[in-house]
Amino acid sequence: MTTTQTELARALGLTQPRIHQLIQEGIVERDDHGAVLVIASLQNYYRTQGSGSDGGSELDYMEEKAKHEKIKREIAEHKLAIMEGNAYSARTVELVMTEMLSNLRTQLLGLPTKLAPQLEGKTKEQIYVRLTREIEEKLSELSEYSPDLFTDEEVVDDDDA
């Protein structure tokens, strides 16, 4: 049984250029006169649709729309979490942490200059106690974490996509 490319396209709900592409891929078969072999072509077509071996060129519109909507929902949830202060951008965390650690480094490197005159002539035990107190004081500043440090004033605008 044979038919035309146009009739096969209409029967499968495809465009004629897509049928031509399927002919080139060897999925739609033709006889010696160029007529489409219906049974062999349909078998090949549905076999490839089931296995997805046609490279995914036939997209299911509703499936793609659902994926798109899911991504839009996830983006909206992420924006909401940022606005509520439950999530922070990696860039903001990196900037705040870099600033905090840089300040700590500067303070720790300043301890010898600050403490050397005060510790001169002290016993080993007194030096240990004083250095430990100063270092713990500097480290305790890191524990005074405030979520406000991570507040990113940049809120991502809604896209019309």
C-alpha positions, 0 to 999 in steps of 0.5 A, a space after each residue: 500500500 502506498 501514499 503521497 508524502 502530503 497524505 502521510 504528513 496529514 495522517 501523522 499530524 506532521 509537516 511535509 518538510 518533516 516527512 521529507 526529513 524522515 525520508 532522508 533519515 530512512 524512517 519513511 520508506 518509498 518504493 521505486 516510483 517515489 510513493 511512500 510505503 505506508 505500512 513499513 513507514 508507519 512501523 518505522 515511525 512508531 518504533 523510533 517514536 517509542 525509543 526516542 531514537 529520532 534525536 528528540 526532534 519531535 518535542 511534546 509541546 505540553 511537556 516542554 511547557 510544563 518544564 518551562 513553568 516548573 523552572 519559572 516556579 523554582 526561580 520565583 521560589 528562589 527570589 522569594 527565599 532571597 527576599 525573606 532572607 532565607 537564601 543569599 547569592 553566592 556573590 554576596 556571601 563571597 564578598 561578606 566572608 572575604 571582608 570579614 576574613 580580611 579584617 581578621 587577618 589585619 587584626 591578627 597581624 597587628 597583634 605583635 605590634 600592639 602586644 610586644 611593648 606590653 609583653 616585654 619582660 613578662 613570664 612565659 605564662 603571662 605572655 601565653 594568657 595575654 596572647 590567648 585572650 587577644 586571639 580569642 577576642 578577635 575570633 569572637 568577633 567572627 561569631 557576632 554574625 548577623 544575617 543583615 551582613 548578607 542582605 543583598 540589596 540587588 533584587 532580581 527583576 521579574 522577567 516577562 519570559 
